[in-house]
Amino acid sequence: MGIFSSIMNKIFHHPTAQAAPQRPSAPPQAPAGQSAPQPSVQPAPAQPAAQAEPPPQVDVEAVLATMAQDKAGGGNWRTSIVDLLKLLDLDSSLAARKELARELNVHAGVDGSAEQNIALHRAVMERLALNGGVVPDSLLRHVA
């Protein structure tokens, strides 16, 4: 599992993450003594196979804020990739950030520089948004 997958897993599977709406599993039952009306059988409309159900929406900021509150602040996770990784109990070392930069195809600044760290934070937030995360502009457009 890559570092970004670990980030997504920690956020999207946190207890405060919003769950996808539940679909009813069975049709409603008729009251006792009455027979339920029989639905007419009609073929389902054909849908292209490429059209997959969108991932559940998760409020990334709310989940991270809850995690930060549970950890007495969580550092500066809104702008710092190092603090964000620490908040998620993930490796924040230079080696881990270099690997994350490779995963996300981030080529900004030299390894470990402020420029690269800012670009990594932005790339993580953008990728979370692309994968069903609701990420506010304040986290997407961070400028140091």
C-alpha positions in Angstrom: 0.0 0.0 0.0 1.4 3.4 -1.0 1.6 6.4 1.3 -1.3 8.2 -0.4 -3.4 5.1 -0.1 -2.6 5.1 3.7 -3.6 8.8 3.9 -7.0 8.0 2.1 -7.6 5.0 4.3 -7.0 7.0 7.6 -9.3 9.8 6.5 -12.1 7.9 4.6 -12.4 5.2 7.2 -12.2 7.4 10.3 -15.3 7.0 12.5 -16.4 10.6 11.8 -16.3 10.2 8.0 -19.7 10.4 6.4 -21.0 7.0 5.3 -22.6 6.6 1.9 -26.4 6.7 2.0 -28.0 3.3 2.6 -30.2 1.8 -0.1 -33.3 -0.2 1.0 -32.4 -3.9 0.8 -36.0 -5.2 0.4 -39.2 -3.8 -1.0 -41.8 -2.6 1.6 -44.0 -5.3 3.0 -47.8 -5.2 2.9 -49.7 -5.2 6.1 -50.6 -8.7 7.5 -53.5 -10.4 5.8 -53.0 -8.4 2.6 -51.0 -9.5 -0.4 -48.4 -7.1 -1.7 -49.0 -5.8 -5.2 -46.9 -7.7 -7.7 -44.5 -5.3 -9.5 -44.4 -5.6 -13.3 -41.2 -7.0 -14.5 -39.4 -4.6 -16.9 -35.9 -4.9 -18.1 -33.5 -2.5 -16.4 -32.2 0.3 -18.7 -28.9 -0.5 -20.2 -26.1 1.5 -18.7 -22.5 1.7 -20.0 -20.1 -0.5 -18.0 -17.7 2.4 -17.6 -20.3 4.4 -15.6 -19.4 3.4 -12.0 -21.0 4.7 -8.9 -19.2 7.7 -7.5 -17.3 7.2 -4.3 -18.9 8.4 -1.0 -18.3 12.0 -0.2 -16.2 12.6 2.9 -15.7 16.0 4.6 -11.9 15.9 4.8 -11.6 19.0 6.8 -14.1 17.8 9.4 -12.4 14.5 9.8 -9.0 16.1 10.1 -10.3 18.7 12.6 -11.8 15.9 14.7 -8.5 14.0 14.7 -6.6 17.2 15.6 -8.9 17.9 18.5 -8.4 14.3 19.7 -4.7 14.9 19.6 -4.7 18.3 21.4 -4.3 20.4 18.3 -2.6 18.3 15.7 0.0 20.9 14.8 -0.3 22.9 11.7 -1.9 20.1 9.5 -3.8 22.7 7.4 -0.6 23.9 5.7 2.2 21.4 6.7 2.6 18.1 5.0 4.8 16.9 8.0 2.1 17.8 10.5 -0.6 16.3 8.3 1.3 13.0 8.2 2.0 13.1 11.9 -1.7 13.7 12.6 -2.5 10.6 10.6 0.1 8.6 12.5 2.1 8.1 9.3 5.8 8.4 8.6 6.7 12.1 8.0 10.4 11.5 7.4 12.2 12.9 4.4 12.3 9.4 2.8 8.5 9.1 3.2 7.9 12.5 1.7 10.2 11.7 -1.2 8.2 8.5 -1.8 4.9 10.5 -1.6 6.3 13.0 -4.1 7.1 10.1 -6.5 3.6 8.6 -6.0 1.8 12.0 -6.7 4.3 13.0 -9.4 5.3 16.2 -7.5 8.4 17.8 -8.9 8.7 21.1 -7.0 11.9 22.3 -5.3 14.6 20.0 -3.9 13.6 17.1 -1.7 12.6 18.3 1.8 12.4 22.0 0.7 9.6 24.2 1.8 8.6 24.5 -1.9 8.3 20.7 -2.2 6.4 20.3 1.1 3.9 23.0 0.1 3.4 21.3 -3.3 3.0 17.9 -1.6 0.3 19.2 0.8 -1.6 20.8 -2.1 -1.2 17.6 -4.2 -2.6 15.4 -1.3 -5.6 17.7 -0.9 -6.3 17.8 -4.6 -6.0 14.0 -4.9 -8.3 13.6 -1.9 -10.9 15.8 -3.7 -10.6 13.7 -6.8 -11.3 10.6 -4.8 -14.5 11.7 -3.2 -13.2 14.0 -0.5 -14.9 17.3 0.1 -11.9 19.7 0.5 -12.5 23.4 1.0 -10.6 26.0 -1.1 -8.7 27.1 1.9 -6.9 23.7 1.9 -6.6 23.4 -1.8 -5.1 26.9 -2.4 -2.7 27.1 0.5 0.1 29.6 0.1 2.9 29.7 2.7 
